[in-house]
Amino acid sequence: MKTIKPTQVVATIQSRCQRRRNCQVPVTATDVYADAIARMCGEDVDLEPVKRGLIHLKRQKVISGRRLVTLLACHQREIRPE
């Protein structure tokens, strides 16, 4: 059995859901607009691929809002430095 590192659990769940539903994470006009505004303000705000994927799964109604919050919380715990 393959061992999964603790930092890969949410990413694995997200990629599995995307494969099952055959959905890709598109870059929307809103994403481009938000990036441009953030750059103009001098901020470096960029969502990680895992977070973008989870939000896309919620928009496509693949996961519920409660599941989204749970997965985002788990992901934050995974990437938080000890």
Buried (B, 14 or more C-beta within 10 A) or exposed (E): EEEEEEEEBBBEBBBEBBEEEEBEBEEEEEBEEBBEEEEEEEEEEEEEEBBBBBBBBBBEEBBEEEBBEEBBEBBEEBEEEE
